[in-house]
Amino acid sequence: MRKIFVALWILGNFALVSAQRDSIYIKATVSEDLKTIQVRQEINFVNKSETPMQDIRLLNWVAAYQNRGTALYEREIEDRNREFHFAKPEELGTLNSLMISIDGKTSEEPKKLNSENLYFSFSEPLLPGERTKIELQYELKLPSASFTGYGVAEDQVLLKYFFLTPDSFQNLYREEKHFRDMEETSSHSIFWTVNLDVPANHYVKSNLQEIAPYYFRGFLKNDPEILISSRNYPKINIGIDGKKTEVHFGYPLTQEEKEELEFYLPRQLAFIQKNTGILPENIFISEKFRKKEDFFGNDDIVLWKFRFPLFTPSENIDLDYFSVISQSIINENLITYKEEDHWLKNGIKTYLELDYLKTHYPEHKLLGMLPEASIFGIKPLKIFHASRLKLIERYGIAYRYMMTENLDQKIGEEFSDLSNFNETVISKFETGSLFNFVAEKMGTEKFHDFLRQYFSENSNRPIDTDDFLKQLAYHSNNSSAFLANLIQKKHRVNFKIKNFRRDDGKLLVKVKKDTADPVPFKLETISKDGQTNTHWFETPPAPSEEYYEVPESDAHKLVINSGHFFPESKFRDNYLYTKGFFSNTKKIRLKILKDIPNPEYNEIYLEPRLKFNAYDNVLFGLNFRNESLFRSKLAYSVTPYYSSGTGKLTGSAGTSYTFLPPESFFRNIILGVNGSYFHYDYHLAYQQYSAFTMFNFAKEPRSAIDRGISFSYNYYFRDLTPEMILENEYQKYNLWNLNYRYVDNSLIHEKSFGTAFQMMEDFQKVSAEAFYRYEFAPHKKISFRLFGGYFLSNDTRNDIFDFGISKVSNYSFSYGLLGQSATSGILSQQFVLADGGFKSLIDTTANQWIGSLNVDSHVWKMFHVYADAGMYKNKGSDPKFIWDSGVKVRIIPDFLEIYLPVYSTLGFEPSFKDYASRIRFTLVMNLGAVVNTFRRGWY
């Protein structure tokens, strides 16, 4: 009976639909193990361009899973996903045995079925409006779902982007398309008919409408998505204004989740329909899509065995599913070319999310319930400004962080070039904030009217984003005219309240704008009792500094674009008091620990510090700085310490200024000075004074490569004992340094290279270091380090400036040694991978040249083996060859490691009586290095 129904449908409705638009019919037979599919396919294709077509391009995106040479592989490595790299052959995906005919004429099979773009020529040019029929028969070998989420999992298969389809954007964009798992649209505006033959006791879910068991059809503006599983996952039926919507889930729901969703989904769908006019009949949410698109930043905080929820379980469900549902509806119902126009869909989705928060969560905090957590009746997080920020402010805060690091990108950047973090912060958060800004300026209802009208008029064709912006500018009375230019550059729009004056019962506020774009702004006057009045002002199409008039002459405070409302480059100059001691200036506030800065104040952050070395013993300090969680261009830091070992005050201080050119060869340029005073031996102190400049080159946002040049001048003064004076030790010296670094922290092949030139009045030397680490199996690596150093001239009085072989001479006090001058005891065994890098205690230095190779390889769990070999030469001596080998135990990789020497130039070291004193260890106490390790792959 089912076959008769299918045949009637094909002869009737399918033929009718085919006459109107592109259509695809697929008969797919899925193997018992779900790993292969036999496909018979018919494509009815219409030339919708204005010029004849010589050929057609079919996207063969299953080929993206074939080996390590594809664009998908490169993106997986950039995202620090090693599954694809170490995949077994049976886990990869391929297209097999393709047969094709065009209008009944057999076409030659492509020579390379492993290409992601297959081209087939027409026997005669296909004229505008003409139709052709393409028949195909092929076999798909499906990849493992562990790579992208699409493909074969344990008891199910998720199909998307695997069937051969015409490239709907072929006539607009001639460059070849490659699958990168970006949820892009490959084929739009197609009427699909999919007839599935699946193993017994399997169920099917899809974003296509199910007409009969295993038979799906419908018109899609996006690609079809089909889940075949041994489990029958739930669905929820919803009625909105007499219309029925089915929401299908590709994963199980608990009873509590289903009950919550039955309450929240109608509210969410009604909200989206009201604002956009879109209400689909069918929604399918796969587990992959849910994980990728759920609400960003509402996860519980877990510390060891303790869990601190930010929101209630019910609120989390509402937040997560509004994010997922809104993104799904926008993706499925608007047609755009994602590579260039990603910001439209993502911006609209984020605007809807922001408007939903303003409607249903207007007073919820950024940190949720976390500030209410108490310890012995005290709520410690209440002291932080972050605890008072609203949830709706998260969008501007996230953008501001990336901007202060100069790691943001322009909104119009191609999507494949956006870093993972900027996919969220720029494409979504910044764009959505700008749409929200325009909506409030023109009126939210008017903005919603525009969205409903525009989406209705462009529902069945790709949206021209230039036209969208022009129409928005027209409907907003040019309030949004600045968007077209802003989207195409890294914007640094900033408003600043310079001052105010009272005139004839009114307040004249002088506002500076630093951009040529005619961006409007919102000025609020706040009285002492909290009453707020809002005024909007237009600005000229040029940088300006003008007075704007408001009637509230008795206002207590003035605010521009409050609450991170507009994604500005700075917020600190958006506030000004009009009365009291701090009139026309800012109040000063001391804060304990780092925080999200409060732009109303000039804040000084106080942070307790604790350090240790063998001579000062425990150092108790208090750091004073103006830098919060966000970088400041002008930064200072002062840290006095009390040395418990000497009973004296020590410490350090410094200041720097950072230039952050938005579109430049350099990411930042830093100029600074600093000084420090600590002890390097018992009762012996040193002073260091430095001036430096650093040029950090612009970083490709998805790249793991970082490059920079630095130059510094350092002056040192050391206390000396009478014996050291007699031995003519250096008491004061000047060091000039010029360094270049290249670091590539790629996942599989990690590389770095650095060169250095150093000089003072008694020597000049150059050195170079190259490092390579290769992951040869999952989480198993081997590394190679090459070091070479050469004295151009050397007239020094002792060996303090020599190249180290197994120990470094820390004359620049830059290695963080716990025992700077230790010659015995546990602190003398601290190891720093620098200079020669030998782990065995070879008690000499090199005052002419040195070359060394350090090798380290994983063996089992935390155990590694290492080997070092090299040559060095001292003046007046022949070159000497040395080597060592042993076992390394990585307790905390790259931060706490122990070296157990075995064989070396010295002999079989475990047989030595003093073997315990030959064991070395590394200890890196650098929180910044830990943070940088964890943020790899994000930006």
Secondary structure, DSSP 8 states (H G I E B T S, - for coil): -HHHHHHHHIIIIIHHHHTTS-EEEEEEEE-TTSSEEEEEEEEEEE--SSS-EEEEEEE-GGGGGSSTTSHHHHHHHHTT--TTTT--GGGS-EEEEEEEEETTEEE---S-TT-SEEEEEEEEEE-TT-EEEEEEEEEEE--BTTTTS-EE-SSEEEESS-S-EE-TTTTT--S-----SS---SS-SEEEEEEEE--TT-EEEESSEEEETTEEEEEESS---EEEESS---EEEEEETTEEEEEEESS---HHHHHHHHHHHHHHHHHHHHHH----SEEEE-HHHHHHHS-TT---EEETTEEE-SS-HHHHHHHHHHHHHHHHHHHHH----HHHHHHHHHHHHHHHHHHHHHHH-TT-BTTTTGGG--BTTB-GGGGSGGGGSBGGGHHHHHHHHHHHTT----TTS-GGGS-HHHHHIIIIIIHHHHHHHHHHHH-HHHHHHHHHHHHHHTTTS---HHHHHHHHHHHTTTTTTTHHHHTTS-----EEEEEEEEETTEEEEEEEE--SS---EEEEEE-TT--EEEEEE---SS-EEEEEEES-TT-SEEEESTTTTS--S--GGGEEE-SSTTBTS-EEEEEES-----TTEEEEEEEEEEEEETTTEEEEEEEEES--SS--SEEEEEEEEEETTTTEEEEEEEEEEEE--SSSSEEEEEEEEEEEEEEEETTEEEEEEEEEEEEEE---TT--EEEEEEEEEEEEEE---HHHHHTT--SEEEEEEEEEEEEE--SSEEEEEEEEEEEETTEEEEEEEEEEEEEEETTEEEEEEEEEEEEEEE--SSSTTSEESSS---TT--S--SSTT--SSGGGGB----TT---S----EESSEEEEEEEEEEEETTEEEEEEEEEEE-TTS--EEEEEEEEEEEEETTTEEEEEEEEETTEEGGGSTTGGGG-EEEE---HHHHHHHHTTTT-
